[in-house]
């Protein structure tokens, strides 16, 4: 994971500094990028960074849950929020956040990882709230690290 992160960071630095490389990249992957990602690091790179941090600092189960909740919850929030979101909170929607929480809870049924249902719901709701916050820092970086930190602190609880 660390090798992928370093490679991704190196490429992002190259891409954001050399116009030709950026044009080639956006020409190939432009349909997958958000508008702001054409000139800045992509969400994928931020996810690689947070994934490396989670794997280095957290227990394996904690890193797995934090990253899975972010990846699946964020995808559900985007799909539901963009297609069905009516109640807007900044650029995001309440419906998307609910989809994030529900997706995380459904994931838990398949991979409980020794976590109680109460802890699962708490972490799922925390993940949804963190994903909803209108912060300047990319949520792919912020959410897994905060979710993992909460889980690490709660490991002996519930």
Secondary structure, DSSP 4 states (H G I P E B T S, - for coil): -HHHHHHHHHHHHHHHH-HHHHHHHHHHHGGGS-GGGGTS--HHHHHHHHHHHHHHHS-HHHHHHHHHHHHHHHHHHHHHHHHH--SEETTEEHHHHHHHHHHHHHHHHH--TT--HHHHHHHHHHHHHHHHS--SS-HHHHHHHHHHHHHHHHTT--
